[in-house]
Amino acid sequence: MGRALLTLVLLIGSLSIAGCIAAVGGDEHTPTKGQELIDLKTALERGAITQAEYDSSKAQVLNRH
């Protein structure tokens, strides 16, 4: 449980940092929705996040404009 939570925090943190870079003008380093979904699926397959965490995060990625 602790490892999964840490991994989720790191994943969310990295996505937040990517958003900050884009806001400053570094748009070329912003992951695409597709890449974010691949990263989430990889985390799920490796057991770093639960199915519920995956489903929630996936919905957030897909609902972003």
FENQUIHU-V493402 format. One record per backbone hydrogen bond with DSSP energy under -0.5 kcal/mol. CO is the residue of the C=O (numbers start at 1). NH is the residue of the N-H. If there is no record, write none. Layout:
co = (CO/CO)
nh = (NH/NH)
//
This chain:
co = (1/2/3/4/5/6/7/8/9/10/11/12/13/14/15/16/17/18/19/20/21/21/22/25/26/27/32/33/34/35/36/37/38/39/40/41/42/43/43/44/50/51/52/53/54/55/56/57/58/59/60/61)
nh = (5/6/7/8/9/10/11/12/13/14/15/16/17/18/19/20/21/22/23/24/25/26/25/27/29/30/36/37/38/39/40/41/42/43/44/45/46/48/49/47/54/55/56/57/58/59/60/61/62/63/64/64)
//
